[in-house]
Amino acid sequence: MSDTAERVAVVCPSCSPDLETVHEVLKPGGQATVRCTECDHVHKTKIEEETTEEIDVVVSQEGESFTAKADVPVEENLAVGEEFVLETDEAIFVVRITSLEQDQNRRVEESLAPDVETIWTRAVDNVSVNVTIHPNDGRRDNSRSVKVSIPGDYEFVVGETEELADEEFTIDGILVTDDASGYDHDRLDFDGDAVLAKDVKRIYAEDEGSTAWSAW
């Protein structure tokens, strides 16, 4: 499969007749020849031409930022919290919208694509999660912070023990990011509460790595 081939979302008569899947365009035209990336089935289909708007995208990742461009369908309604795939010359990212900028630097939560000058985002496919670890004797004065790099869809659960980045800790609370949706509270601290890594602002945990503790 060519890395430069055009890809489109259409239904596959073989494996997904009701839902669209990603297809590689083998031969463009009125009746394009496409191949399903899920099952490799080759078939013909009509590809509707979309009118798009090129919009600047600012991506924040690991404390740094870079600018790219995205072709967005003109009828698309953009909103803070939504995620989309951003293709650049260097890599492909999954990003989440954190702000939409219109003319005269106006920031809005929702807008049609033609009215947006810049889409502000953060990368969420791979993220760094801040973890505050406190001693297992209950003291907080010697707590320390570590940073864990992990896929954005990794699930952290309150009450469970994790072994990550040479650390072993049991989660007792999770602070949720401002742009996350689907959570009842900004901080979750009941056993079984689960948060995806990309939605975590900070984890609070108890050290399980050793019985001895020294200040860092």
C-alpha positions in Angstrom: 0.0 0.0 0.0 1.4 3.4 -1.0 2.0 5.9 1.8 1.0 8.7 -0.7 -2.2 7.1 -2.0 -5.4 9.1 -1.4 -7.6 7.7 1.3 -11.4 8.1 1.6 -14.1 6.9 4.0 -16.7 4.8 2.3 -18.7 1.7 3.1 -17.2 -1.7 2.2 -19.7 -4.2 0.7 -17.6 -7.1 2.1 -16.9 -6.3 5.7 -18.8 -3.1 6.6 -21.9 -2.4 4.4 -23.5 -0.1 6.9 -20.5 1.9 8.4 -17.7 3.7 6.5 -14.2 2.4 6.7 -10.9 3.8 5.4 -10.2 2.9 1.8 -7.2 3.5 -0.4 -8.0 4.9 -3.8 -6.4 2.7 -6.5 -7.9 4.4 -9.5 -9.7 7.8 -9.2 -12.7 8.8 -11.4 -16.4 9.0 -11.5 -16.6 5.4 -10.4 -13.3 5.1 -8.4 -11.6 1.8 -7.7 -10.8 1.5 -4.0 -9.4 -1.0 -1.6 -10.7 -1.4 2.0 -7.9 -1.2 4.6 -9.8 -3.4 6.9 -10.3 -6.5 4.7 -8.4 -5.6 1.5 -11.6 -6.0 -0.6 -11.3 -4.1 -3.9 -14.5 -2.6 -5.3 -15.8 0.4 -7.2 -17.6 3.3 -5.6 -18.6 6.9 -6.3 -16.6 9.4 -4.3 -18.3 12.7 -3.6 -16.1 15.8 -4.1 -15.9 17.9 -1.0 -15.3 21.6 -0.8 -12.7 22.3 1.8 -11.2 25.2 3.7 -7.5 25.3 4.5 -7.1 26.3 8.2 -4.0 26.9 10.3 -3.6 24.4 13.1 -1.4 25.0 16.2 -0.5 21.7 17.9 0.8 21.6 21.5 2.8 18.6 22.5 5.2 17.9 25.4 5.4 21.6 26.3 6.2 22.7 22.7 4.1 23.7 19.8 4.2 23.7 16.0 1.9 24.9 13.2 0.4 22.9 10.4 -2.6 23.2 8.0 -5.7 21.1 7.7 -8.3 20.9 4.9 -11.6 21.0 6.6 -15.0 20.6 4.8 -16.7 24.0 4.6 -19.9 22.6 6.1 -18.0 21.2 9.1 -19.0 22.6 12.5 -16.0 22.6 14.7 -16.1 22.5 18.5 -13.8 22.5 21.5 -13.2 19.0 22.7 -13.5 17.3 19.3 -10.7 15.2 18.0 -9.4 14.7 14.5 -6.5 13.2 12.6 -3.9 15.7 11.4 -1.5 14.7 8.7 1.8 16.6 8.4 5.0 16.0 6.4 6.6 14.6 9.5 3.9 12.4 11.0 0.3 11.8 11.6 -1.3 13.0 14.9 -4.5 12.6 16.7 -5.3 16.1 18.1 -8.1 17.6 20.3 -9.4 21.0 19.7 -8.8 23.3 22.7 -9.8 26.6 21.2 -11.1 28.1 18.0 -9.9 31.5 16.8 -11.9 33.7 14.5 -11.0 37.1 13.0 -9.7 39.8 15.3 -8.4 37.1 17.7 -11.8 36.2 18.9 -11.9 32.8 20.7 -15.0 30.7 20.5 -16.1 27.3 21.7 -17.9 26.3 18.4 -17.9 27.6 14.8 -18.4 26.7 11.2 -15.1 26.0 9.4 -15.1 29.0 7.1 -15.3 31.4 10.1 -12.2 29.9 11.8 -8.8 31.3 11.2 -6.8 29.1 13.6 -7.6 25.8 15.3 -5.7 25.4 18.6 -5.1 21.8 19.6 -3.1 19.4 21.7 -1.8 16.0 20.6 -3.7 13.2 22.4 -2.4 10.0 20.6 0.6 9.9 22.9 0.7 12.0 26.1 2.7 12.7 29.2 0.8 12.3 32.4 1.9 14.1 35.6 1.8 11.8 38.7 2.2 13.0 42.3 3.4 10.2 44.4 3.3 10.4 48.2 4.8 8.0 50.8 2.8 5.0 51.8 2.9 6.1 55.4 0.3 8.8 54.7 2.7 11.7 54.9 2.5 14.4 52.2 5.5 16.5 53.0 7.8 14.3 51.0 5.6 13.9 48.0 7.3 14.0 44.6 6.2 14.4 41.0 7.1 12.1 38.0 6.0 12.3 34.4 4.8 9.1 32.6 4.7 8.9 28.7 1.9 6.7 27.5 -0.7 6.2 24.7 -3.6 8.6 25.1 -6.2 5.8 25.1 -4.5 4.1 28.1 -7.0 3.8 31.0 -6.1 4.8 34.5 -8.4 3.5 37.3 -8.6 4.7 40.9 -7.6 2.0 43.3 -5.5 0.1 40.8 -1.7 -0.3 41.0 0.5 0.7 38.1 4.1 -0.1 37.2 5.2 2.6 34.8 8.4 4.6 34.2 10.3 2.5 36.9 7.6 3.5 39.4 5.0 1.4 41.2 2.1 3.3 42.7 -1.6 2.9 43.6 -3.9 5.6 42.3 -6.1 7.3 44.9 -7.3 10.3 42.8 -7.3 11.6 39.2 -7.7 15.3 38.2 -9.4 15.6 34.8 -8.4 18.2 32.1 -10.6 21.1 31.3 -11.2 19.9 27.7 -12.3 16.4 28.6 -16.0 15.4 28.4 -18.0 12.5 29.7 -16.9 12.8 33.4 -19.2 13.7 36.3 -16.5 15.6 38.3 -13.2 17.4 37.7 -11.6 15.1 40.3 -12.4 11.4 40.6 -11.4 9.5 43.7 -13.7 6.5 44.1 -12.3 3.0 43.5 -13.2 2.0 40.0 -13.4 5.5 38.6 -11.6 5.4 35.2 -10.0 8.2 33.1 -8.2 7.9 29.7 -4.6 9.2 29.8 -5.4 11.9 27.3 -8.0 13.3 29.8 -5.7 13.3 32.8 -4.5 16.6 34.2 -2.7 14.9 37.2 -2.8 11.6 39.1 -2.4 11.4 42.8 -1.0 8.1 44.0 0.6 6.2 46.9 4.1 4.8 46.5 4.3 1.0 46.3 7.9 0.7 45.2 9.5 0.5 48.6 8.8 0.8 52.3 11.6 3.3 52.8 11.2 6.9 51.7 13.7 9.6 51.3 13.1 13.2 50.3 14.2 14.1 46.7 
